[in-house]
């Protein structure tokens, strides 16, 4: 739906207030923290995980998931009516 047809019908996209953006932001933040934390892993911690860099792989998975949420919100935006949930602008 084009921007003009959204305005003429009294509808607009949720944009930054879409819950998928908040979820993507939080997952991305946790992903970045884990990727940075993997540089602080000691040899003892790596030995506990059989040499697997768990923080790195989990962080990368979270970053990919965050990207999926952002792309999903961009490709399929939630359209919100301008007047409110019931279409009444006078509040009754």
N, C-alpha and C positions, 0 to 999 in steps of 0.2 A: 504494500500500500504506500503510495507516495506521500510526501510531507503535506502537500496541499489538500489531498483528499482526507488526511487525518485531521487537519485543522477545520475543514468544512463540516466534518461529521462530529466535531467536538471530542475527538480522541487524540491521545498522544502516547508515545512510548514511555515506559517506566524509567528508562535510562539508568542513571547511577543508583537509583533506589530499587533496582531489580535484585532480589535476594541472591541470584546466581552470581552477581558481581561481588557481593560480600563474601560468599562462600569461596569463590575463586581467589579473592584477595587473601583470605585467611589461610587457605591451602598453600598459596604461593609464598606467603610469609613464613609459614612453618617449613616449607621446602627449602627456602633460602637459609633459614637457621640451621637445618640439618646438614645442608651441603657445606656450610661454613664450619659446623661442629665436627665434621669428619676430618678436618685438618688437625683437630686437637686430640684425636684418638691416640691412645698410647699403644705400644706393642702388646701389652697385657690385654687390653680391650679387644684388639684384633685377634689375639689368640683365643679368647673366649668365643668369638664368632667364627672360628676356623678360617681366619684370614679374609673373610668377606667384609667389605666395607658397607655395613648395614646402613649407617647414616647417609652415605652417599647415594645408595640405590633407593632408599626410602625418600630422601629429599628430591631426587630426580623424578620419581614416580609422582610425588605431590606436585611438583612444578608442571609436569605434563597434564595432570588432572586439572590443575588450576587453569591451564591454557584451554583445555576442553570446555570448562565452564564459561570462560570469557568468549570463546568462539560461539558457543551455544547461545549465549545471551545476545550476541551481536547478530547472528543469523536469524534467530526467532525471537524478536523482542516482544515483551508483554505490552499489550495496548490497553491503556487505562482511559476510561471515559472522563472528560473534563468535568462533568456535573456531579460526579460521585458514583457510588455503587448502584444506586437505584435510578439514576438519571434525573433526580430532582435537584435543582439549583437553589431552591428556597429553604431547604433544610426541613421540610415537613414530610 
